[in-house]
């Protein structure tokens, strides 16, 4: 491995392999999101509620929000309270 300022440097071949891997991962992620539009819907709903409520503890808010997705009544109650 070449060293520059004490840091490892990728060879041209390694850089190309890394570039190809990144492209493959990105393509796979895009395909997944294209076939699962519910992911975008869930994230849009989460961000909408987050920006409306602006909680101090974002991590707790996220935990509560995504826990309530498994509880249809909780998710419905959250939507109803948003509209008040």
PAZAPA-4460 file (N, C-alpha, C; in steps of 0.05 Angstrom, whole numbers, plus 32768, in hexadecimal, padded with zeros to 4 digits):
% residues 84
    n_x    n_y    n_z   ca_x   ca_y   ca_z    c_x    c_y    c_z   seq   type   mol
   8011   7FE8   8000   8000   8000   8000   8012   8019   8000     1      X     A
   800C   802C   7FEF   801B   8045   7FEF   8012   8056   8007     2      X     A
   8025   8065   8011   801F   8077   8027   8025   8093   801F     3      X     A
   8012   80A5   8025   8016   80C2   8021   800D   80CF   803B     4      X     A
   8020   80DD   8048   801A   80EA   8061   800F   80D7   8076     5      X     A
   8019   80BE   8076   8010   80AA   8089   7FF5   809E   8084     6      X     A
   7FE8   80A4   806D   7FCE   809A   8066   7FD0   8087   804F     7      X     A
   7FC0   8072   804F   7FC0   805F   8039   7FB4   806C   8020     8      X     A
   7FBE   8065   8009   7FB4   806F   7FF0   7FAC   8058   7FDE     9      X     A
   7F95   8059   7FD2   7F8C   8044   7FC1   7F9A   8045   7FA6    10      X     A
   7FA0   802E   7F9B   7FAC   802D   7F80   7F96   8034   7F6C    11      X     A
   7F9E   8039   7F54   7F8A   803F   7F3E   7F76   8028   7F3B    12      X     A
   7F80   8010   7F3D   7F6E   7FF8   7F3B   7F5B   7FF7   7F52    13      X     A
   7F64   7FFD   7F6A   7F53   7FFC   7F81   7F3E   8013   7F80    14      X     A
   7F46   802A   7F76   7F34   8040   7F73   7F1E   8039   7F5F    15      X     A
   7F25   802C   7F49   7F11   8024   7F35   7EFE   8010   7F41    16      X     A
   7F08   7FFC   7F50   7EF7   7FE8   7F5C   7EE4   7FF6   7F70    17      X     A
   7EEE   8009   7F7F   7EDD   8017   7F92   7EC8   8027   7F84    18      X     A
   7ECF   8035   7F6E   7EBC   8044   7F5E   7EA6   8032   7F53    19      X     A
   7EAD   801B   7F49   7E99   8008   7F3F   7E87   7FFD   7F55    20      X     A
   7E93   7FF8   7F6C   7E83   7FEE   7F83   7E6F   8003   7F8B    21      X     A
   7E77   801C   7F8D   7E66   8032   7F94   7E4F   8035   7F80    22      X     A
   7E55   8033   7F67   7E40   8035   7F52   7E2C   801E   7F55    23      X     A
   7E36   8005   7F5A   7E25   7FEE   7F5D   7E12   7FF2   7F75    24      X     A
   7E1D   7FFB   7F8B   7E0D   7FFF   7FA4   7DF8   8015   7F9E    25      X     A
   7E00   802A   7F91   7DED   8040   7F8C   7DD6   8036   7F7A    26      X     A
   7DDD   8027   7F65   7DC9   801C   7F53   7DB6   8009   7F62    27      X     A
   7DC1   7FF8   7F73   7DB0   7FE5   7F82   7D9E   7FF5   7F95    28      X     A
   7DA8   800A   7FA2   7D98   801A   7FB4   7D81   8028   7FA5    29      X     A
   7D88   8033   7F8E   7D73   8041   7F7D   7D5E   802D   7F74    30      X     A
   7D66   8015   7F6C   7D52   8001   7F64   7D40   7FF9   7F7B    31      X     A
   7D4C   7FF6   7F92   7D3C   7FEF   7FAA   7D27   8004   7FB0    32      X     A
   7D30   801D   7FB0   7D1E   8033   7FB7   7D08   8036   7FA1    33      X     A
   7D0F   8031   7F88   7CFC   8032   7F73   7CE6   801D   7F76    34      X     A
   7CEE   8005   7F80   7CDA   7FF0   7F83   7CCC   7FF0   7F9E    35      X     A
   7CD5   8002   7FB0   7CC8   8005   7FCA   7CC1   8022   7FD0    36      X     A
   7CAD   802D   7FC2   7CA7   804A   7FC5   7C9D   8050   7FE2    37      X     A
   7C96   803C   7FF1   7C8D   8041   800C   7CA3   804C   801E    38      X     A
   7CBC   8047   8016   7CD3   8052   8026   7CD2   8070   8024    39      X     A
   7CCF   807B   800C   7CCE   8098   8009   7CB6   80A3   8018    40      X     A
   7C9F   8096   8016   7C87   809F   8024   7C8C   80A0   8042    41      X     A
   7C98   808B   804D   7C9E   808B   806A   7CB1   80A1   8072    42      X     A
   7CC6   80A5   8062   7CD9   80BA   8069   7CCD   80D6   8066    43      X     A
   7CBC   80DA   8051   7CAF   80F3   804D   7C9D   80FA   8065    44      X     A
   7C8E   80E6   806E   7C7C   80E9   8085   7C8C   80F0   809E    45      X     A
   7CA2   80E1   80A2   7CB2   80E6   80BA   7CBD   8103   80B9    46      X     A
   7CC9   810B   80A3   7CD4   8126   80A1   7CBF   813C   80A4    47      X     A
   7CA7   8137   8099   7C91   814B   809C   7C8A   814E   80B9    48      X     A
   7C87   8138   80C8   7C80   813A   80E4   7C97   8146   80F4    49      X     A
   7CB0   813E   80ED   7CC7   8149   80FB   7CC9   8167   80F9    50      X     A
   7CC5   8171   80E1   7CC7   818E   80DC   7CAF   819D   80E8    51      X     A
   7C98   8190   80E9   7C81   819D   80F5   7C84   819F   8114    52      X     A
   7C8D   8189   8120   7C8F   8188   813D   7CA9   8192   8148    53      X     A
   7CBF   8191   8139   7CD9   819A   8141   7CE0   8191   815D    54      X     A
   7CE1   8176   8162   7CE7   816C   817C   7D04   8172   8184    55      X     A
   7D09   8175   819E   7D24   8179   81A9   7D34   8160   81A6    56      X     A
   7D27   8149   81AB   7D35   812F   81A9   7D2D   8121   8190    57      X     A
   7D3C   8125   817B   7D36   811A   8160   7D37   80FC   8161    58      X     A
   7D4B   80F0   816F   7D4D   80D3   8170   7D35   80C6   817D    59      X     A
   7D2B   80D2   8193   7D13   80C7   81A0   7CFB   80CA   818F    60      X     A
   7CF9   80E1   8181   7CE3   80E6   816F   7CE3   80D1   8159    61      X     A
   7CFA   80CB   814E   7CFC   80B8   8138   7CF5   809C   8142    62      X     A
   7CFF   8095   815A   7CF8   807B   8165   7CDA   8078   8169    63      X     A
   7CCD   808D   8174   7CB0   808C   8179   7CA1   808B   815E    64      X     A
   7CAA   809B   814B   7C9C   809C   8131   7C9D   8081   8123    65      X     A
   7CB4   8075   8122   7CB7   805C   8113   7CAC   8044   8123    66      X     A
   7CAB   8046   813D   7C9E   8031   814D   7C80   8032   8148    67      X     A
   7C75   804A   8146   7C58   804C   8142   7C4F   8044   8126    68      X     A
   7C61   8040   8113   7C5A   8036   80F9   7C4F   801A   80FB    69      X     A
   7C58   800B   810E   7C4E   7FEF   8112   7C33   7FEE   8120    70      X     A
   7C2A   8005   812A   7C11   8007   8138   7BFF   8019   8128    71      X     A
   7BEC   800E   8118   7BDB   801F   8107   7BCC   8034   8117    72      X     A
   7BC3   802D   812F   7BB5   8041   813F   7BC7   8058   8147    73      X     A
   7BE0   8051   814F   7BF3   8066   8156   7BFA   8078   813F    74      X     A
   7BFD   806C   8127   7C04   807C   8110   7BEC   808E   8109    75      X     A
   7BD4   8084   810B   7BBC   8093   8105   7BB9   80AA   8119    76      X     A
   7BBD   80A4   8133   7BBB   80B9   8147   7BD0   80CF   8142    77      X     A
   7BE8   80C7   813A   7BFC   80DB   8134   7BF4   80ED   811D    78      X     A
   7BE7   80E2   8109   7BDE   80F2   80F2   7BC7   8105   80FB    79      X     A
   7BB5   80FA   810C   7B9F   810B   8116   7BA9   8122   8127    80      X     A
   7BBD   811C   8138   7BC7   8132   8149   7BD6   8146   8139    81      X     A
   7BE2   813F   8123   7BF0   8152   8111   7BDD   8166   8105    82      X     A
   7BC5   815D   8100   7BB2   816F   80F3   7BA4   8182   8106    83      X     A
   7BA8   817F   811F   7B9B   8191   8133   7BA9   81AB   8135    84      X     A
***
